[in-house]
Structure formats: structure tokens, C-alpha cells
């Protein structure tokens, strides 16, 4: 049950869904979903099927595999993308500097 609850929270967050979004998909109130996600109420088989459909993941995988690793991978990927964006900005600045220096060199050669 613990793996299922972890997966439910992890997959919901990976999708960028709030508890309200998930509650709507499962046709239940937000407080009821919160209790379900926090393990305060049992998950009925019909809800388990709906959860499986919402994430497009078979029930067996929801119960067996941990998707926390996927969340860790997504976080690492986001950090790498941020570094790439930062380096991309540095490259653009270096290109501008090279162009300016080249233009100065051309001006120097013509004088």
C-alpha cells in the first residue's frame, strides 16, 4: 500500500496536477482525495482502476514499481536544462564579444 501511495503522489506531481485536478479525474471531493492520497482511507478497486487510467499505467505497475526514481530523474533533468540555458546565455554573450572585437580589429586595420 505504501508504494501505491508514494506512486500516487509522485505521479500526480510529475504531471503537474494539484489534488483538485486528481479529485476531478477520480470524480471525488478534494478532501476525500487528500485522505486517499495520505492513506487515511482505503483505496477501492474501482478507484484504483480510475487512478490507473488517469496515469495510463497498469494497476500492477502502480502497486509494484516505485516511481520516486522517475521524479528524481525529472528533477536532475530540470537542473541540467537550467545549466544548459545558463551556458547558452554565456555563449551568446561570448559571440557578441567576438563580433565586437572583430569589428574593432577591422576598424584598426582600415586606419
C-alpha positions in Angstrom: 0.0 0.0 0.0 2.9 2.4 0.8 4.3 2.0 -2.7 0.9 2.8 -4.2 0.5 5.9 -2.1 4.1 7.1 -3.0 3.4 6.5 -6.6 0.0 8.3 -6.5 1.7 11.4 -5.0 4.8 11.2 -7.2 2.9 10.7 -10.5 0.4 13.4 -9.7 3.2 15.8 -9.1 5.1 14.7 -12.2 2.0 15.5 -14.2 1.8 18.9 -12.6 -1.6 18.1 -11.2 -2.9 19.5 -7.9 -5.0 17.4 -5.6 -8.1 19.2 -7.1 -7.1 18.1 -10.6 -6.8 14.5 -9.4 -10.0 14.6 -7.5 -11.9 15.8 -10.6 -10.4 12.9 -12.6 -11.5 10.4 -9.9 -14.9 12.1 -9.5 -14.5 12.7 -5.8 -14.1 15.7 -3.5 -10.7 17.2 -2.8 -10.8 16.3 1.0 -11.7 12.7 0.0 -8.8 12.5 -2.4 -6.5 14.0 0.2 -7.4 11.3 2.7 -7.0 8.7 0.0 -3.5 10.0 -1.0 -2.4 10.3 2.6 -3.5 6.7 3.4 -6.2 7.8 5.8 -8.9 5.9 3.7 -8.5 2.7 1.8 -8.5 2.7 -2.0 -11.3 0.8 -3.5 -10.7 -1.3 -6.6 -12.8 0.9 -8.7 -10.8 4.0 -7.7 -7.6 2.0 -8.4 -8.8 1.4 -11.9 -9.5 5.1 -12.3 -6.1 6.0 -11.0 -4.5 3.6 -13.4 -6.5 5.1 -16.3 -5.6 8.7 -15.2 -1.9 7.9 -15.4 -2.1 5.4 -18.2 -0.2 2.9 -16.1 -1.4 -0.6 -15.4 -2.6 -1.3 -11.9 0.1 -3.9 -11.4 2.8 -1.3 -12.0 1.2 1.2 -9.7 1.3 -1.5 -6.9 4.7 -2.9 -7.7 7.1 -0.3 -9.0 8.4 2.8 -7.4 8.0 6.0 -9.4 10.0 8.1 -7.0 13.1 7.3 -9.1 11.3 8.9 -12.1 10.7 12.0 -10.0 14.4 12.1 -9.1 15.3 11.7 -12.7 13.0 14.5 -13.8 14.5 16.8 -11.1 18.0 16.1 -12.4 16.9 16.7 -15.9 15.4 20.0 -15.0 18.7 21.1 -13.3 20.7 20.0 -16.3 18.4 22.0 -18.6 18.8 25.1 -16.4 22.6 24.8 -16.6 22.3 24.4 -20.4 20.2 27.5 -20.6 22.7 29.4 -18.4 25.6 28.2 -20.6 23.6 29.1 -23.7 23.3 32.7 -22.5 27.1 32.7 -21.9 27.7 31.5 -25.4 25.6 34.3 -26.9 27.4 36.9 -24.8 30.8 35.5 -26.0 29.6 35.6 -29.6 28.7 39.3 -29.2 32.1 40.0 -27.7 33.8 38.2 -30.6 31.8 40.2 -33.1 32.7 43.5 -31.3 36.4 42.6 -31.2 36.4 41.6 -34.8 34.7 44.9 -35.8 37.3 46.8 -33.7 40.1 44.9 -35.5 38.6 45.8 -38.9 38.5 49.4 -37.9 42.1 49.2 -36.7 43.2 47.7 -40.0 41.5 50.4 -42.1 43.1 53.2 -40.2 
